[in-house]
Amino acid sequence: MEKRWVQAVQGNQEQTDLLAQKLTIDPSLAQILVQRGITSFDAAKDFFRPQMAHLHDPFLMKDMDKAIVRIEKALEQREHILIYGDYDVDGTTSVALAYSFFRNFSSTIAYYIPDRHKEGYGISTTGIDYARENGYTLIIALDCGIKSNDKITYANSLGIDFIICDHHLPGDELPEAVAILDPKRADCTYPFKELAGCGIGFKLAQAYCIRHQLPAHQYEQYIDLVMVSIAADIVPVEDENRILAYHGLIKLNTKPCMGLKALMDISGKNKHYTLTDVVFSLAPRINAAGRMDHANQAVKMLLCDEDGLALEQSLFINLQNTERKTSDQNITAEALALIEDCEILMNKKTTVVYHESWNKGVIGIVASRLTEKYYRPTVVLTKSNGLLTGSARSVAGFDLYEALLSCQDLMVQFGGHKFAAGLTMKPEHIESFTERFEKVVSATITEDLLCPEIKIDNEISLAQIDGKFQRIIAQMAPFGPHNMAPVFVSHKVSLIGKPYIVGEKHLKLTLKQQNSAIFESIGFGLAAYETLLEPNRPFSVCYTIEENVWRDQKRIQLNIKAIKLAE
């Protein structure tokens, strides 16, 4: 699918020139910083050198005092405490962090993760009954619970208190928990709203250490887990998330927890990790535990304190990930066939597909693949416990959550955010939901949003790219939402030699522009251009600039995002 090339609005030229002068950097890079709201030397210093000291006071979060007081009471009275979390990466890292931290102060603490297939997302009645049967009187819920009003009421009736640590949007009414830590609640004035669920757990541990005058290492040692959650949950990499991701990557690349180290070794890459590497290498493996079996397996790995056990557990999870790949590939092929065999489905502005036998654990991945293929809001459904359960994915710029909100009377429950959501409905409502969802999306989405775009930060010549230019870009990492790797465009670029295909669909090519050095380049998924590019025919390219490390040899490489032939 062809992509729209969209040039970013240029920032204030006077600010750009002044910043370039103060930082002694190329004006094109200064322009990118200004576009991202970094307009002064001090702001640039904080951006390039994130400091843990700049994390916000955790007691600015609504109910943090209440949460700490209730935990203190539980510890003093030796109550049984249950750490409860979701089955995805954010949930399992949250549980591993909170359990690891609080077991330093309690010998009557355990963790619980619901079975994706039997209990579904969020707080479950089964989980609460487990707590009652085993004498747990305080549940600390992470990455879930903000919309579990009825479940919290049920727990209260059994004498079980809840502390909710969530980052999802609340409903109209908050649950009746002892404390609710969620920056997105309307009455919370916490300065940063976009922490991941594991980030909320980190702030809880930080608050406990501050209250009890414990050294920062007591909670900072888990920062690699927080970073993994930030990467996997695709939250904005700015403010506190940037600080946590920056220092979390340092820990991952120097002294990761044993479980992550073993998983890195198994994946075949054990150094030079970026957030992107975490997203594509570690996160799918951690997620596979909850998709194919039970997420407890992921938590067990993250809690390992012996190398042998960590290796054994990571091997098991890696095997589950292999099974997950086979399952999601097969289901994706079936879903594509359903769509392509139906002309009505092909001509819609949404995709809603259903099959009762599809694996509930992988339909989120399938939804992402279908969205990438057809580039329109997508819902994939399967049958579970007599209901239809599904995962929804959106396209850039379209608020999926608001669209689902218009269909909420047709669902038993749903939750998520503007780009991804989970939902459950009765089987008899699938046709009405499909029609309503198409109607709502068609009325609110624009044609531009149905075509993927490449956001270009700046136009430069290849001659501007040198070692210093690349090093400044590298220091802008970690990259993610709200701080993506800068994308450049260069025109009248020429081939050196012939391009060739690697890995069936990727294009290797060597590029040059007048007066520039020669740059090795890679275009993932651009194999179709092999026969379209000619040595004497200039063309335009969009690309990011990377440092390619191969056998400890480093060189600058252009990662080509799109090619446009000269007309």
Secondary structure, 3 states (H helix, E strand, C coil): CCCEEEECCCCCHHHHHHHHHHHCCCHHHHHHHHHCCCCCHHHHHHHHCCCHHHCCCHHHCCCHHHHHHHHHHHHHCCCEEEEEECCCHHHHHHHHHHHHHHCCCCCCEEEECCCCCCCCCCCCHHHHHHHHHCCEEEEEEECCCCCCHHHHHHHHHCCCEEEEECCCCCCCCCCCCCEEECCCCCCCCCCCCCCCHHHHHHHHHHHHHHHCCCCCHHHHCCHHHHHHHHHHHCCCCCHHHHHHHHHHHHHHHHCCCHHHHHHHHHHCCCCCCCHHHHHHHHHHHHHHHHHHCCCHHHHHHHHCCCHHHHHHHHHHHHHHHHHHHHHHHHHHHHHHHHHHCCHHHHCCCCEEEECCCCCCCCHHHHHHHHHHHHCCCEEEEEEECCEEEEEEECCCCCCHHHHHHCCHHHCCEEEECCCEEEEEECHHHHHHHHHHHHHHHHHHCCCHHHCCEEEECEECCHHHCCHHHHHHHHHCCCCECCECCCCEEEEEEEECCCCEEECCCEEEEEEECCCCCCEEEEECCCHHHHHCCCCCCCEEEEEEEEEEEECCEEEEEEEEEEEEECC
